[in-house]
Structures are given as C-alpha cells and as structure tokens.
C-alpha cells in the first residue's frame, strides 16, 4: 500500500529501520554497466520508508546522468519484492489541512513511479516475491518485468477502502486495458506470476533460482546496446500512450533527428555497411 489518508505526514523511520544504515536497506552496485538497486529489508517484506524511497529516486536519477550506467535492475531480497509503503510509527492523523493527502502522494509515491518512467536508461524489474500496492506499481512502471514463479501482484488499495494511487490508474489500463484494470483494482485479488504474464503485465516468468541470472542477461544485453537510442525509444513509447497520431509522428521524427547525431548511430550504420557486429559505447 502507498501513503495512506490515515496520516497527515509520512511516518518517521521505525526503530528497527533506524538500526540499519540506509545503504544496507537499499543495496546498490554497478556491474558491467548495469546499476543494481536491491531492496534489502526482508523482515518487512521490503515495505518502503520515506528515506528508502528517496534513495531509490536518487539512484534512478543518477543512473540517467551517468555514462557508466547503461541499464538498471530493481530487485529485492527475501519473500517479498515490495509490500508497499511503510506507515508504521506514524503520528495520529489529528487535524489535516485540505491538500495534505494529495501533496503527500504527489511528492511521495508519484515521484517514485515518475523516476522509473523518466529514467533515461532501460529499467528491468526482477520481481522475486509479492508486489503489493505501490510495490506493484514500482514493478509495473519498469520497462521490462521478469517475475519468479512465486511472485504475486496485488492491487491492495480496495482492501483498505482506498483509491489506487502511485500511478496505478495510469499504468494498469495502458498495460492490460480498462476492463482488466478495473477487475484488478475493484477486487484486489492476488494475481499469480503466471496469470500476470498471461495478461501482459509480466514479460517472462522463471524459476526462483533463475531470476537473477535472467535479469542479468537481459540487463547486460541492454547495456551493450545503443544507449541513447534506447532512451529515445522509451520516451517515444511512453509518450505515445497520451498523444494523437500527429504528435506521436512528429516526436518520432524529432527523436530520430537527435539520435542520428550520436556516435552509436554512426557505428550502427557503419557496421551494417561493413557487415560486422556493431560495437556500441552508449554515446
């Protein structure tokens, strides 16, 4: 679940969270030009605190600007991918100024989802277990989703009497259509990894011990690709869902104009002429 109307401010860190450093709760490494962001709070099913969320946003923003990063993987440890937002330890609601809830969502969960959508590198979700509420939306905002067989996706909001937030009503209809999106959001039933793949929420389902290997293979393949062309392609596809044909066609032409100034585009054309495998450098 994401930030709830039960509190007028986001909850502070719980005592158990305070015992660990933020760096250990969100592990980060860069390997073969792939930025690995790992939620590492398994005892709480990787429910996100405010500080953890801000760290993930910061890492995604940094990945966009770092030429040494050419793909991103978001994954987690334990049985859960992300159980939503951690609201434990928060103050009682008290008096709330109109606009507080909307502001909390706008500056919190929506910023997290936007950071994934706006990241200039391809982002893969390697979903190891339950992804609920904002945790599900974090996965579904990624460009590609690989799920382990035990993974489940839950639009948990209706169970709490809440409206879906964190981009859910934006993401789901675009992925599976309005009727299926309403079914998921109206009932809040857990969706298995296999069913998520069947309806188009997930690209691939693998055995648990194959999840990291598969995510690594996909990410390193993307990292070896024409990075700027992938960024522009991601931008085109995401924008096309909100644009008319004329706008989409104009954006496509402009993107190709920009892309043709890159070294990778020149390499791609040269390798085709020379009948050899291209060697992209992400520039």
Backbone as CSV, one residue per row, in Angstrom:
resi,resn,N_x,N_y,N_z,CA_x,CA_y,CA_z,C_x,C_y,C_z
1,UNK,0.847,-1.190,0.000,0.000,0.000,0.000,0.874,1.229,0.000
2,UNK,0.408,2.264,-0.618,1.163,3.504,-0.639,0.694,4.422,0.467
3,UNK,1.157,5.676,0.477,0.860,6.603,1.566,-0.632,6.715,1.791
4,UNK,-1.061,6.556,3.015,-2.471,6.432,3.354,-3.036,7.730,3.880
5,UNK,-4.376,7.988,3.655,-5.001,9.162,4.235,-5.092,9.117,5.751
6,UNK,-4.677,8.005,6.383,-4.762,7.917,7.832,-3.799,8.858,8.525
7,UNK,-2.766,9.276,7.833,-1.801,10.173,8.452,-1.647,11.417,7.615
8,UNK,-1.426,12.526,8.277,-1.278,13.778,7.548,0.167,14.021,7.140
9,UNK,1.101,13.273,7.758,2.509,13.366,7.392,3.041,11.959,7.248
10,UNK,4.110,11.814,6.481,4.698,10.499,6.317,5.327,10.051,7.624
11,UNK,5.316,8.722,7.844,5.815,8.163,9.085,7.339,8.293,9.182
12,UNK,7.842,8.528,10.395,9.292,8.512,10.565,9.802,7.086,10.505
13,UNK,11.118,6.935,10.465,11.698,5.610,10.443,11.325,4.862,11.718
14,UNK,10.975,3.565,11.589,10.697,2.737,12.748,12.013,2.416,13.446
15,UNK,11.968,2.022,14.735,13.214,1.727,15.454,14.045,0.653,14.773
16,UNK,13.404,-0.390,14.251,14.181,-1.450,13.608,14.885,-0.935,12.361
17,UNK,14.232,-0.012,11.661,14.865,0.555,10.475,16.047,1.416,10.857
18,UNK,15.892,2.174,11.940,16.957,3.079,12.362,18.224,2.325,12.731
19,UNK,18.076,1.033,13.087,19.248,0.263,13.481,20.152,-0.042,12.297
20,UNK,19.608,-0.023,11.105,20.400,-0.308,9.917,20.721,0.991,9.190
21,UNK,21.795,0.982,8.485,22.092,2.133,7.648,21.212,2.087,6.416
22,UNK,20.918,3.248,5.869,20.092,3.299,4.662,20.753,2.547,3.523
23,UNK,22.086,2.618,3.468,22.800,1.919,2.410,22.591,0.425,2.454
24,UNK,22.412,-0.136,3.649,22.190,-1.580,3.749,20.744,-1.938,3.434
25,UNK,19.835,-0.992,3.625,18.420,-1.256,3.341,18.138,-1.182,1.846
26,UNK,18.864,-0.318,1.148,18.797,-0.243,-0.315,20.215,-0.487,-0.814
27,UNK,20.508,-1.710,-1.191,21.843,-2.021,-1.675,22.008,-1.540,-3.108
28,UNK,23.222,-1.090,-3.426,23.458,-0.598,-4.787,24.845,-0.989,-5.254
29,UNK,24.912,-1.577,-6.434,26.181,-1.879,-7.073,26.046,-1.579,-8.559
30,UNK,27.189,-1.340,-9.204,27.215,-1.205,-10.662,28.166,-2.258,-11.200
31,UNK,27.661,-3.080,-12.100,28.420,-4.212,-12.608,28.174,-4.345,-14.104
32,UNK,29.249,-4.300,-14.902,29.122,-4.396,-16.359,28.132,-3.372,-16.918
33,UNK,28.233,-2.150,-16.403,27.410,-1.016,-16.836,25.945,-1.148,-16.435
34,UNK,25.639,-2.069,-15.521,24.274,-2.243,-15.016,24.211,-1.779,-13.565
35,UNK,23.293,-0.866,-13.272,23.055,-0.404,-11.911,22.030,-1.335,-11.256
36,UNK,22.451,-2.018,-10.192,21.572,-2.938,-9.466,21.067,-2.246,-8.208
37,UNK,19.766,-2.055,-8.112,19.128,-1.457,-6.939,18.344,-2.567,-6.249
38,UNK,18.766,-2.922,-5.033,18.175,-4.065,-4.337,17.533,-3.620,-3.029
39,UNK,16.224,-3.797,-2.911,15.527,-3.528,-1.660,15.898,-4.647,-0.692
40,UNK,16.453,-4.284,0.459,17.010,-5.289,1.358,16.491,-5.097,2.781
41,UNK,15.221,-5.272,2.927,14.596,-5.218,4.239,13.577,-6.357,4.308
42,UNK,14.043,-7.592,4.191,13.136,-8.727,4.035,12.194,-8.950,5.203
43,UNK,12.624,-8.538,6.415,11.762,-8.749,7.580,10.476,-7.935,7.493
44,UNK,10.457,-6.895,6.672,9.262,-6.070,6.466,8.713,-6.238,5.055
45,UNK,9.064,-7.352,4.397,8.631,-7.593,3.010,9.018,-6.428,2.113
46,UNK,10.114,-5.742,2.485,10.662,-4.622,1.709,9.684,-3.457,1.532
47,UNK,8.817,-3.277,2.526,7.985,-2.079,2.532,8.899,-0.857,2.595
48,UNK,8.572,0.163,1.804,9.452,1.314,1.652,9.152,2.414,2.660
49,UNK,10.174,2.858,3.365,10.064,4.073,4.165,10.304,5.279,3.260
50,UNK,10.077,6.457,3.791,10.310,7.677,3.019,11.766,7.780,2.580
51,UNK,12.702,7.532,3.511,14.113,7.665,3.165,14.552,6.635,2.138
52,UNK,14.038,5.422,2.242,14.357,4.406,1.242,13.838,4.826,-0.132
53,UNK,12.612,5.330,-0.153,12.036,5.789,-1.423,12.900,6.882,-2.045
54,UNK,13.344,7.821,-1.215,14.169,8.906,-1.734,15.499,8.389,-2.268
55,UNK,16.042,7.355,-1.638,17.298,6.787,-2.127,17.095,6.122,-3.494
56,UNK,15.991,5.399,-3.660,15.716,4.773,-4.953,15.565,5.849,-6.032
57,UNK,14.821,6.914,-5.720,14.661,8.015,-6.673,16.026,8.602,-7.030
58,UNK,16.868,8.814,-6.020,18.190,9.371,-6.261,19.058,8.480,-7.126
59,UNK,18.984,7.177,-6.910,19.779,6.239,-7.709,19.303,6.199,-9.151
60,UNK,18.000,6.289,-9.370,17.470,6.316,-10.740,17.872,7.606,-11.451
61,UNK,17.816,8.714,-10.722,18.235,9.996,-11.298,19.713,9.980,-11.640
62,UNK,20.513,9.411,-10.750,21.952,9.324,-11.001,22.247,8.433,-12.201
63,UNK,21.477,7.362,-12.357,21.692,6.453,-13.488,21.484,7.172,-14.815
64,UNK,20.515,8.066,-14.877,20.262,8.813,-16.105,21.477,9.630,-16.520
65,UNK,22.151,10.211,-15.543,23.241,11.141,-15.834,24.606,10.468,-15.930
66,UNK,24.700,9.193,-15.566,25.991,8.519,-15.506,26.255,7.742,-16.798
67,UNK,27.240,8.154,-17.599,27.529,7.420,-18.835,28.044,6.020,-18.584
68,UNK,28.491,5.745,-17.348,28.945,4.411,-16.997,27.828,3.447,-16.687
69,UNK,26.592,3.965,-16.599,25.412,3.121,-16.373,24.587,3.094,-17.647
70,UNK,24.289,1.895,-18.133,23.559,1.783,-19.393,22.291,0.942,-19.266
71,UNK,22.038,0.416,-18.072,20.795,-0.290,-17.777,20.645,-0.358,-16.263
72,UNK,19.413,-0.567,-15.788,19.121,-0.607,-14.356,18.272,-1.842,-14.064
73,UNK,18.551,-2.498,-12.948,17.703,-3.583,-12.451,17.232,-3.214,-11.055
74,UNK,15.932,-3.329,-10.813,15.375,-3.167,-9.470,14.894,-4.533,-9.006
75,UNK,15.404,-4.982,-7.866,15.017,-6.279,-7.335,14.969,-6.192,-5.814
76,UNK,14.844,-7.341,-5.137,14.703,-7.328,-3.686,15.159,-8.661,-3.110
77,UNK,15.294,-8.696,-1.790,15.676,-9.911,-1.087,14.480,-10.473,-0.329
78,UNK,14.554,-11.756,0.010,13.514,-12.371,0.816,12.298,-12.800,0.025
79,UNK,11.168,-12.915,0.713,9.931,-13.424,0.100,9.141,-12.355,-0.630
80,UNK,9.429,-11.095,-0.349,8.644,-10.025,-0.948,9.486,-9.128,-1.833
81,UNK,8.896,-8.662,-2.923,9.544,-7.634,-3.741,9.373,-6.287,-3.062
82,UNK,8.128,-5.911,-2.793,7.840,-4.684,-2.042,6.383,-4.721,-1.621
83,UNK,6.149,-4.670,-0.315,4.790,-4.750,0.220,4.079,-3.402,0.233
84,UNK,4.702,-2.378,-0.320,4.080,-1.055,-0.357,4.878,-0.061,0.456
85,UNK,4.208,0.953,0.947,4.860,1.978,1.765,4.750,1.614,3.233
86,UNK,5.815,1.822,3.978,5.826,1.542,5.414,5.261,2.738,6.164
87,UNK,4.115,2.537,6.781,3.466,3.629,7.505,3.515,3.442,9.016
88,UNK,4.218,2.412,9.477,4.251,2.153,10.914,4.975,3.258,11.660
89,UNK,4.492,3.522,12.859,5.149,4.511,13.706,4.756,5.939,13.410
90,UNK,3.787,6.120,12.528,3.373,7.467,12.190,2.526,8.110,13.267
91,UNK,2.438,9.417,13.285,1.639,10.122,14.281,0.155,9.976,13.982
92,UNK,-0.720,10.180,14.973,-2.158,10.156,14.696,-2.525,11.263,13.717
93,UNK,-3.626,11.031,13.009,-3.993,11.960,11.939,-4.162,13.384,12.448
94,UNK,-4.882,13.544,13.556,-5.100,14.891,14.071,-5.852,15.743,13.059
95,UNK,-5.589,17.021,13.113,-6.205,17.937,12.168,-5.408,17.960,10.877
96,UNK,-6.105,17.894,9.773,-5.440,17.850,8.487,-5.876,19.043,7.658
97,UNK,-4.929,19.720,7.070,-5.222,20.830,6.189,-5.618,20.274,4.828
98,UNK,-6.688,20.782,4.211,-7.040,20.305,2.872,-5.848,20.407,1.922
99,UNK,-5.614,19.339,1.212,-4.472,19.290,0.297,-3.305,18.486,0.820
100,UNK,-3.293,18.162,2.140,-2.182,17.420,2.722,-2.006,16.047,2.084
101,UNK,-3.118,15.330,1.930,-3.037,13.968,1.391,-2.557,14.000,-0.059
102,UNK,-3.159,14.874,-0.856,-2.761,14.978,-2.266,-1.294,15.359,-2.386
103,UNK,-0.838,16.251,-1.516,0.561,16.684,-1.558,1.489,15.537,-1.191
104,UNK,1.106,14.748,-0.173,1.913,13.610,0.247,2.063,12.599,-0.885
105,UNK,0.973,12.327,-1.574,1.010,11.374,-2.683,1.819,11.939,-3.842
106,UNK,1.596,13.197,-4.164,2.282,13.821,-5.292,3.795,13.851,-5.074
107,UNK,4.221,14.195,-3.853,5.644,14.323,-3.561,6.283,13.000,-3.156
108,UNK,5.451,11.979,-2.930,5.960,10.694,-2.487,5.855,9.620,-3.543
109,UNK,4.766,8.854,-3.497,4.610,7.698,-4.381,4.676,8.070,-5.854
110,UNK,4.058,9.174,-6.220,4.056,9.555,-7.639,5.446,9.932,-8.128
111,UNK,6.262,10.530,-7.269,7.645,10.847,-7.656,8.453,9.574,-7.889
112,UNK,8.201,8.556,-7.082,8.910,7.293,-7.253,8.585,6.664,-8.605
113,UNK,7.303,6.598,-8.931,6.899,5.996,-10.204,7.406,6.834,-11.375
114,UNK,7.331,8.146,-11.250,7.832,9.021,-12.308,9.335,8.842,-12.508
115,UNK,10.071,8.593,-11.426,11.514,8.400,-11.546,11.844,7.171,-12.386
116,UNK,11.029,6.125,-12.270,11.228,4.927,-13.088,10.869,5.227,-14.544
117,UNK,9.712,5.834,-14.747,9.261,6.131,-16.106,10.196,7.100,-16.821
118,UNK,10.770,8.038,-16.078,11.599,9.082,-16.681,13.076,8.720,-16.736
119,UNK,13.481,7.624,-16.122,14.892,7.236,-16.155,15.327,7.062,-17.604
120,UNK,16.461,7.632,-17.951,16.937,7.619,-19.332,17.660,6.329,-19.711
121,UNK,17.692,5.387,-18.818,18.237,4.063,-19.100,17.099,3.040,-18.972
122,UNK,17.151,1.949,-19.728,16.107,0.924,-19.580,16.143,0.317,-18.183
123,UNK,14.970,0.130,-17.595,14.856,-0.367,-16.223,14.120,-1.709,-16.240
124,UNK,14.736,-2.712,-15.640,14.143,-4.042,-15.526,13.731,-4.273,-14.080
125,UNK,12.515,-4.781,-13.870,12.103,-5.244,-12.551,12.321,-6.742,-12.486
126,UNK,13.091,-7.194,-11.505,13.256,-8.624,-11.244,12.476,-8.922,-9.970
127,UNK,11.235,-9.377,-10.144,10.275,-9.478,-9.043,10.396,-10.861,-8.397
128,UNK,10.939,-10.892,-7.196,11.212,-12.145,-6.507,10.037,-12.680,-5.705
129,UNK,9.119,-11.812,-5.307,8.005,-12.237,-4.461,6.854,-11.266,-4.564
130,UNK,6.092,-11.137,-3.491,4.880,-10.328,-3.506,5.180,-8.852,-3.788
131,UNK,4.437,-8.297,-4.734,4.499,-6.872,-5.055,3.093,-6.318,-4.851
132,UNK,2.916,-5.509,-3.818,1.576,-5.051,-3.444,1.517,-3.535,-3.409
133,UNK,0.379,-2.973,-3.825,0.187,-1.535,-3.777,1.249,-0.797,-4.566
134,UNK,1.913,0.153,-3.905,2.951,0.906,-4.590,4.097,-0.011,-5.013
135,UNK,4.263,-1.135,-4.319,5.267,-2.107,-4.721,4.953,-2.716,-6.076
136,UNK,3.670,-2.995,-6.316,3.269,-3.492,-7.630,3.487,-2.429,-8.688
137,UNK,3.166,-1.186,-8.367,3.314,-0.104,-9.340,4.787,0.180,-9.632
138,UNK,5.653,0.002,-8.626,7.089,0.153,-8.843,7.557,-0.849,-9.895
139,UNK,7.092,-2.083,-9.794,7.473,-3.103,-10.780,6.888,-2.796,-12.150
140,UNK,5.603,-2.450,-12.190,4.914,-2.284,-13.467,5.331,-1.019,-14.204
141,UNK,5.938,-0.069,-13.494,6.452,1.132,-14.160,7.745,0.838,-14.919
142,UNK,8.389,-0.284,-14.608,9.650,-0.624,-15.268,9.402,-0.987,-16.731
143,UNK,10.445,-0.891,-17.534,10.315,-1.137,-18.964,10.109,-2.602,-19.281
144,UNK,10.728,-3.461,-18.499,10.591,-4.906,-18.657,10.415,-5.513,-17.269
145,UNK,9.589,-6.564,-17.178,9.322,-7.199,-15.888,9.586,-8.698,-16.001
146,UNK,10.507,-9.187,-15.186,10.761,-10.614,-15.060,10.307,-11.021,-13.661
147,UNK,9.510,-12.072,-13.564,8.972,-12.482,-12.269,9.364,-13.918,-11.954
148,UNK,9.738,-14.158,-10.711,9.926,-15.527,-10.249,8.557,-16.173,-10.080
149,UNK,8.509,-17.486,-10.185,7.234,-18.200,-10.136,6.403,-17.904,-8.882
150,UNK,7.019,-17.716,-7.699,6.197,-17.428,-6.511,5.669,-15.989,-6.433
151,UNK,6.096,-15.118,-7.326,5.700,-13.706,-7.250,4.194,-13.544,-7.396
152,UNK,3.669,-12.533,-6.722,2.253,-12.183,-6.831,2.146,-10.667,-6.931
153,UNK,1.116,-10.205,-7.623,0.850,-8.785,-7.787,-0.527,-8.501,-7.203
154,UNK,-0.577,-7.519,-6.294,-1.840,-7.264,-5.581,-2.154,-5.775,-5.583
155,UNK,-3.303,-5.419,-6.151,-3.830,-4.050,-6.047,-4.588,-3.964,-4.729
156,UNK,-3.839,-3.750,-3.661,-4.348,-3.935,-2.306,-5.243,-2.786,-1.829
157,UNK,-5.300,-1.700,-2.559,-5.956,-0.478,-2.065,-7.410,-0.691,-1.667
158,UNK,-8.171,-1.416,-2.495,-9.592,-1.595,-2.215,-9.807,-2.341,-0.902
159,UNK,-8.858,-3.180,-0.513,-8.976,-3.904,0.754,-8.923,-2.954,1.938
160,UNK,-8.338,-1.777,1.733,-8.221,-0.782,2.810,-9.217,0.366,2.622
161,UNK,-10.089,0.218,1.643,-11.054,1.276,1.375,-10.446,2.494,0.718
162,UNK,-9.349,2.297,-0.003,-8.619,3.406,-0.592,-8.735,3.415,-2.113
163,UNK,-8.517,4.583,-2.681,-8.384,4.738,-4.129,-6.953,4.365,-4.510
164,UNK,-6.742,3.653,-5.607,-5.364,3.360,-6.030,-4.592,4.650,-6.278
165,UNK,-3.359,4.684,-5.788,-2.510,5.842,-6.082,-1.136,5.344,-6.490
166,UNK,-0.166,6.241,-6.529,1.140,5.857,-7.023,1.108,5.450,-8.481
167,UNK,0.240,6.088,-9.252,0.217,5.865,-10.687,-0.543,4.638,-11.151
168,UNK,-1.207,3.939,-10.249,-1.878,2.696,-10.628,-2.935,2.856,-11.695
169,UNK,-3.798,3.849,-11.545,-4.876,4.047,-12.517,-4.356,4.602,-13.842
170,UNK,-3.117,5.037,-13.862,-2.456,5.453,-15.103,-1.783,4.258,-15.766
171,UNK,-1.059,3.456,-14.980,-0.276,2.360,-15.535,-1.131,1.192,-16.019
172,UNK,-2.023,0.708,-15.167,-2.706,-0.551,-15.460,-3.545,-0.531,-16.735
173,UNK,-4.379,0.488,-16.982,-5.149,0.476,-18.229,-4.270,0.483,-19.469
174,UNK,-3.103,1.091,-19.370,-2.192,1.130,-20.513,-1.503,-0.208,-20.746
175,UNK,-1.427,-1.016,-19.712,-0.787,-2.319,-19.824,-1.767,-3.430,-20.190
176,UNK,-2.963,-3.381,-19.616,-3.894,-4.505,-19.810,-5.280,-4.075,-20.278
177,UNK,-5.494,-2.774,-20.493,-6.814,-2.298,-20.912,-7.690,-1.949,-19.722
178,UNK,-8.705,-1.116,-19.927,-9.514,-0.626,-18.809,-10.327,-1.698,-18.101
179,UNK,-10.868,-2.676,-18.836,-11.721,-3.675,-18.183,-10.906,-4.538,-17.225
180,UNK,-9.777,-5.023,-17.694,-8.938,-5.861,-16.832,-8.372,-5.046,-15.669
181,UNK,-8.009,-3.789,-15.926,-7.502,-2.930,-14.860,-8.548,-2.747,-13.767
182,UNK,-9.798,-2.540,-14.165,-10.870,-2.393,-13.174,-11.064,-3.675,-12.378
183,UNK,-10.980,-4.810,-13.044,-11.115,-6.092,-12.333,-10.058,-6.202,-11.239
184,UNK,-8.813,-5.890,-11.582,-7.732,-5.982,-10.607,-7.922,-5.003,-9.458
185,UNK,-8.353,-3.790,-9.783,-8.482,-2.753,-8.764,-9.763,-2.873,-7.954
186,UNK,-10.846,-3.336,-8.567,-12.121,-3.465,-7.858,-12.088,-4.599,-6.831
187,UNK,-11.437,-5.716,-7.171,-11.459,-6.894,-6.307,-10.224,-7.012,-5.421
188,UNK,-9.087,-6.513,-5.866,-7.879,-6.585,-5.059,-7.356,-7.990,-4.857
189,UNK,-7.689,-8.908,-5.762,-7.217,-10.286,-5.633,-5.745,-10.390,-6.011
190,UNK,-5.073,-11.355,-5.397,-3.660,-11.596,-5.741,-3.588,-12.245,-7.119
191,UNK,-2.706,-11.724,-7.937,-2.508,-12.229,-9.293,-1.181,-12.982,-9.329
192,UNK,-1.228,-14.241,-9.723,-0.001,-15.038,-9.771,0.911,-14.538,-10.883
193,UNK,2.174,-14.919,-10.799,3.127,-14.538,-11.838,2.695,-15.072,-13.191
194,UNK,2.195,-16.318,-13.217,1.765,-16.924,-14.480,0.600,-16.164,-15.084
195,UNK,-0.370,-15.775,-14.251,-1.513,-15.014,-14.760,-1.089,-13.606,-15.170
196,UNK,-0.148,-13.031,-14.441,0.352,-11.705,-14.816,1.030,-11.756,-16.177
197,UNK,1.748,-12.814,-16.449,2.362,-12.976,-17.769,1.291,-13.171,-18.840
198,UNK,0.269,-13.946,-18.514,-0.791,-14.239,-19.484,-1.519,-12.983,-19.941
199,UNK,-1.740,-12.034,-19.016,-2.499,-10.829,-19.387,-1.601,-9.667,-19.800
200,UNK,-0.297,-9.876,-19.787,0.607,-8.863,-20.318,1.247,-7.935,-19.311
201,UNK,1.139,-8.246,-18.018,1.794,-7.408,-17.015,3.269,-7.779,-16.847
202,UNK,3.608,-8.988,-17.196,4.947,-9.522,-16.996,5.481,-10.028,-18.327
203,UNK,6.757,-9.788,-18.596,7.375,-10.258,-19.833,7.763,-11.723,-19.785
204,UNK,8.253,-12.165,-18.617,8.776,-13.527,-18.518,8.679,-14.022,-17.084
205,UNK,8.323,-15.293,-16.916,8.292,-15.935,-15.602,9.360,-17.015,-15.581
206,UNK,10.145,-17.040,-14.497,11.244,-18.003,-14.388,11.222,-18.641,-13.005
207,UNK,11.943,-19.730,-12.865,12.127,-20.353,-11.559,12.884,-19.391,-10.647
208,UNK,12.649,-19.448,-9.333,13.316,-18.511,-8.425,14.827,-18.466,-8.571
209,UNK,15.455,-19.623,-8.776,16.912,-19.629,-8.873,17.416,-19.159,-10.227
210,UNK,16.505,-18.844,-11.145,16.882,-18.324,-12.458,16.636,-16.821,-12.580
211,UNK,16.055,-16.213,-11.534,15.638,-14.810,-11.642,16.829,-13.885,-11.850
212,UNK,17.826,-13.951,-10.973,18.968,-13.043,-11.100,19.726,-13.297,-12.403
213,UNK,19.910,-14.554,-12.748,20.632,-14.895,-13.975,19.938,-14.326,-15.198
214,UNK,18.603,-14.452,-15.246,17.842,-13.943,-16.392,17.872,-12.425,-16.440
215,UNK,17.677,-11.793,-15.268,17.716,-10.329,-15.219,19.088,-9.813,-15.637
216,UNK,20.140,-10.496,-15.199,21.490,-10.075,-15.553,21.728,-10.197,-17.059
217,UNK,21.261,-11.292,-17.638,21.446,-11.495,-19.085,20.712,-10.423,-19.883
218,UNK,19.480,-10.122,-19.484,18.718,-9.087,-20.184,19.358,-7.725,-20.008
219,UNK,19.741,-7.408,-18.770,20.307,-6.083,-18.481,21.632,-5.882,-19.213
220,UNK,22.475,-6.898,-19.226,23.770,-6.747,-19.901,23.594,-6.673,-21.412
221,UNK,22.570,-7.319,-21.927,22.284,-7.169,-23.359,21.850,-5.734,-23.659
222,UNK,21.006,-5.167,-22.802,20.594,-3.775,-22.981,21.780,-2.827,-22.813
223,UNK,22.641,-3.139,-21.832,23.798,-2.278,-21.564,24.778,-2.265,-22.725
224,UNK,24.747,-3.304,-23.543,25.623,-3.359,-24.708,24.999,-2.706,-25.933
225,UNK,23.779,-2.216,-25.783,23.060,-1.630,-26.907,23.328,-0.145,-27.071
226,UNK,22.663,0.477,-28.057,22.808,1.924,-28.300,22.005,2.714,-27.267
227,UNK,22.667,3.141,-26.220,22.002,3.658,-25.024,21.068,4.833,-25.311
228,UNK,21.537,5.794,-26.101,20.691,6.957,-26.370,19.492,6.582,-27.241
229,UNK,19.693,5.663,-28.171,18.564,5.214,-28.986,17.519,4.517,-28.119
230,UNK,17.972,3.735,-27.144,17.034,3.079,-26.228,16.292,4.107,-25.377
231,UNK,17.020,5.136,-24.925,16.378,6.179,-24.120,15.298,6.901,-24.924
232,UNK,15.616,7.234,-26.158,14.645,7.931,-27.002,13.474,7.023,-27.358
233,UNK,13.743,5.739,-27.557,12.657,4.786,-27.829,11.719,4.675,-26.637
234,UNK,12.301,4.585,-25.445,11.487,4.536,-24.224,10.607,5.773,-24.112
235,UNK,11.211,6.930,-24.360,10.464,8.185,-24.286,9.328,8.220,-25.305
236,UNK,9.598,7.752,-26.517,8.564,7.737,-27.563,7.397,6.833,-27.190
237,UNK,7.709,5.635,-26.736,6.650,4.677,-26.400,5.805,5.199,-25.246
238,UNK,6.453,5.692,-24.195,5.700,6.209,-23.054,4.823,7.393,-23.441
239,UNK,5.355,8.308,-24.253,4.589,9.494,-24.648,3.474,9.153,-25.619
240,UNK,3.662,8.104,-26.419,2.656,7.778,-27.441,1.315,7.407,-26.837
241,UNK,1.321,6.909,-25.618,0.080,6.481,-24.975,-0.816,7.660,-24.626
242,UNK,-0.247,8.854,-24.623,-1.020,10.056,-24.286,-1.128,11.032,-25.451
243,UNK,-0.687,10.605,-26.645,-0.607,11.539,-27.763,-1.462,11.079,-28.942
244,UNK,-1.889,12.043,-29.771,-2.554,11.696,-31.028,-1.498,11.304,-32.053
245,UNK,-1.942,10.793,-33.200,-1.008,10.286,-34.192,-0.053,11.360,-34.694
246,UNK,-0.565,12.554,-34.956,0.287,13.618,-35.470,1.394,13.981,-34.504
247,UNK,1.037,14.079,-33.233,2.039,14.399,-32.212,3.064,13.287,-32.091
248,UNK,2.587,12.029,-32.117,3.486,10.878,-32.000,4.438,10.803,-33.184
249,UNK,3.924,11.059,-34.387,4.774,11.012,-35.578,5.826,12.120,-35.539
250,UNK,5.429,13.318,-35.095,6.378,14.427,-35.004,7.466,14.127,-33.972
251,UNK,7.069,13.533,-32.840,8.041,13.177,-31.806,9.013,12.120,-32.314
252,UNK,8.489,11.163,-33.072,9.332,10.110,-33.641,10.398,10.695,-34.570
253,UNK,9.973,11.586,-35.447,10.910,12.204,-36.385,11.966,13.025,-35.648
254,UNK,11.541,13.769,-34.635,12.481,14.580,-33.860,13.476,13.700,-33.109
255,UNK,12.982,12.587,-32.571,13.856,11.678,-31.839,14.916,11.081,-32.759
256,UNK,14.514,10.717,-33.967,15.482,10.153,-34.898,16.510,11.206,-35.323
257,UNK,16.053,12.440,-35.469,16.965,13.537,-35.802,18.039,13.676,-34.722
258,UNK,17.599,13.636,-33.455,18.542,13.739,-32.340,19.458,12.522,-32.321
259,UNK,18.877,11.343,-32.500,19.648,10.114,-32.400,20.746,10.031,-33.463
260,UNK,20.492,10.583,-34.625,21.472,10.488,-35.709,22.725,11.320,-35.444
261,UNK,22.718,12.123,-34.375,23.918,12.864,-34.001,24.814,12.054,-33.064
262,UNK,24.388,10.867,-32.632,25.162,10.096,-31.663,26.209,9.225,-32.354
263,UNK,27.247,8.897,-31.593,28.299,8.015,-32.102,27.758,6.614,-32.344
264,UNK,26.830,6.168,-31.519,26.280,4.819,-31.688,25.496,4.687,-32.981
265,UNK,24.777,5.737,-33.366,24.046,5.696,-34.634,25.023,5.568,-35.803
266,UNK,26.096,6.341,-35.745,27.111,6.250,-36.796,27.731,4.862,-36.843
267,UNK,27.990,4.291,-35.676,28.550,2.937,-35.596,27.567,1.906,-36.137
268,UNK,26.290,2.086,-35.814,25.289,1.147,-36.304,25.214,1.117,-37.817
269,UNK,25.226,2.290,-38.439,25.184,2.373,-39.902,26.471,1.814,-40.505
270,UNK,27.622,2.176,-39.911,28.900,1.704,-40.432,29.011,0.187,-40.330
271,UNK,28.549,-0.389,-39.230,28.642,-1.839,-39.058,27.748,-2.569,-40.057
272,UNK,26.605,-1.948,-40.387,25.721,-2.543,-41.391,26.406,-2.557,-42.759
273,UNK,27.015,-1.438,-43.108,27.705,-1.339,-44.399,28.881,-2.322,-44.445
274,UNK,29.599,-2.438,-43.316,30.777,-3.311,-43.256,30.423,-4.770,-42.990
275,UNK,29.135,-5.030,-42.745,28.656,-6.394,-42.459,29.386,-7.015,-41.255
276,UNK,29.404,-6.237,-40.175,30.019,-6.708,-38.934,29.106,-6.399,-37.759
277,UNK,29.382,-6.987,-36.617,28.605,-6.729,-35.395,28.948,-5.339,-34.862
278,UNK,27.936,-4.510,-34.563,28.241,-3.161,-34.049,28.845,-3.215,-32.659
279,UNK,29.669,-2.233,-32.343,30.264,-2.089,-31.033,29.811,-0.748,-30.440
280,UNK,28.725,-0.794,-29.714,28.135,0.432,-29.162,28.838,0.828,-27.856
281,UNK,28.967,2.126,-27.655,29.631,2.663,-26.468,28.708,3.497,-25.589
282,UNK,27.449,3.582,-25.978,26.495,4.338,-25.163,26.592,5.835,-25.311
283,UNK,27.150,6.285,-26.447,27.333,7.733,-26.639,26.828,8.157,-28.018
